[in-house]
Amino acid sequence: MAMPPRRPTNPFAAAEAAFKPVKKPAAPVREPSATPNVRELVSIRIDRAVLDHFQEDGPGWQDRINDALRQWLAAKG
């Protein structure tokens, strides 16, 4: 019975295989909500100046950001 070699026959190929990046599975596609005007919790990064602008008038700043984005969508067509 022949003994297999202790080292791979091609060390370069073995090293490449060991450090090959792992492919992540694709993120599941989220279907849009069938119910209109349903709000969804998201996390976004906004410049401090933009956030300060919307928070100047106190509570409701998230609604004001949402309204501004809706106006931008309407203007975009």
C-alpha positions as CSV (number, residue, x, y, z in Angstrom):
1,M,0.0,0.0,0.0
2,A,1.5,3.3,-1.0
3,M,1.6,6.1,1.5
4,P,0.2,9.5,0.2
5,P,2.7,12.3,0.3
6,R,2.7,14.4,3.5
7,R,2.9,17.6,1.6
8,P,0.6,18.7,-1.3
9,T,2.2,18.1,-4.6
10,N,1.8,21.8,-5.5
11,P,2.4,24.1,-2.4
12,F,1.4,27.2,-4.4
13,A,-2.0,25.8,-5.3
14,A,-2.6,24.7,-1.7
15,A,-1.8,28.2,-0.4
16,E,-4.1,29.8,-3.0
17,A,-6.9,27.4,-2.0
18,A,-6.3,28.2,1.7
19,F,-6.5,32.0,1.2
20,K,-9.2,32.0,-1.5
21,P,-12.0,34.5,-0.4
22,V,-15.2,32.9,0.7
23,K,-18.1,33.8,-1.5
24,K,-21.0,35.1,0.6
25,P,-24.5,34.0,-0.3
26,A,-26.5,36.7,-2.1
27,A,-28.8,38.7,0.2
28,P,-32.4,37.7,-0.1
29,V,-34.5,40.0,-2.3
30,R,-37.0,41.8,-0.2
31,E,-40.4,42.3,-1.8
32,P,-41.9,45.7,-1.3
33,S,-44.8,45.9,1.2
34,A,-48.2,45.4,-0.4
35,T,-49.7,47.9,2.1
36,P,-49.2,51.5,1.1
37,N,-47.6,54.0,3.5
38,V,-46.2,51.4,5.7
39,R,-43.0,52.6,7.3
40,E,-40.0,50.5,7.7
41,L,-37.2,50.8,10.2
42,V,-33.9,51.5,8.5
43,S,-30.5,52.8,9.5
44,I,-28.8,55.4,7.4
45,R,-25.8,57.7,7.8
46,I,-26.5,61.4,7.3
47,D,-24.2,64.4,7.5
48,R,-24.3,66.2,10.8
49,A,-25.3,69.5,9.2
50,V,-28.3,67.8,7.5
51,L,-29.4,66.1,10.7
52,D,-29.0,69.4,12.6
53,H,-31.2,71.1,10.0
54,F,-34.0,68.6,10.4
55,Q,-33.8,68.5,14.2
56,E,-33.9,72.3,14.6
57,D,-37.7,72.3,14.9
58,G,-37.7,69.6,17.5
59,P,-39.7,66.3,17.5
60,G,-40.9,65.1,14.1
61,W,-37.6,65.4,12.4
62,Q,-37.8,61.9,11.0
63,D,-41.2,62.8,9.4
64,R,-39.6,66.0,7.9
65,I,-36.8,63.9,6.4
66,N,-39.4,61.5,5.0
67,D,-41.4,64.4,3.6
68,A,-38.3,65.9,2.0
69,L,-37.5,62.6,0.3
70,R,-41.1,62.3,-0.9
71,Q,-40.9,65.8,-2.5
72,W,-37.6,64.8,-4.1
73,L,-39.2,61.7,-5.6
74,A,-42.2,63.6,-6.8
75,A,-40.0,66.2,-8.5
76,K,-37.9,63.5,-10.1
77,G,-41.0,62.0,-11.6
